[in-house]
Amino acid sequence: IEVAMNENPTVKVNEMEITKANYARRESRAGLFPNIGASGSYTRNVKKQVMSFAGQNMEIGTDNQWSAGFNAGMPLVNVTLWKSIQLSDAAVDAKVQAALSSKISLVSQVIAGYYQILNAQDSYEVLKKSYNLAVENYDIAKKRYNQGMASEYDALQAEVQVKNLKPTLLSTENAIELLKLQLKVLMGITANVDMVT
């Protein structure tokens, strides 16, 4: 469970979604801070403007012109900003609840997957004992048939029983491997890691 909590990609994505929602909340709250701005400009006149009046030319303006400005503002009443902050708070809460739900679901899936593997391994052991018993019965029936103490039907019946159990045994082996792979996916580990159950 600890490995799954640390390595599962879904858990990591949910944690990143919470971080993203927290950044969005901070961005919304930044609208409450005062805005401060400054501006400045400089103009250099290469040639002054000339104005003609009554036959005389007069130059107007200066060679250099400077201007500077400063402004500050703070929102006092901004309903949309407050609603945006409330929505971003609700979004963070929703992401946290979704992540918690995902973790609870992951824990139950890991526990269920682990017990499914144990159950499948126990079933495999029972099937293997049944298969070994069927093989022993077949060997005995075959020896008895070769000595003329049993009918061919008995030997064939024992052989069929062995052949019927073999596919089930192989199927259970494959099911165990598949369950292990599914558990590895839930835990967020690679398929080449060996699991001992």
Secondary structure, DSSP 8 states (H G I E B T S, - for coil): -HHHHHH-HHHHHHHHHHHHHHHHHHHHHGGGS-EEEEEEEEEE-SS-EEEEETTEEEEES-SEEEEEEEEEE--S--HHHHHHHHHHHHHHHHHHHHHHHHHHHHHHHHHHHHHHHHHHHHHHHHHHHHHHHHHHHHHHHHHHHHTTSS-HHHHHHHHHHHHHHHHHHHHHHHHHHHHHHHHHHHHT--TTS----
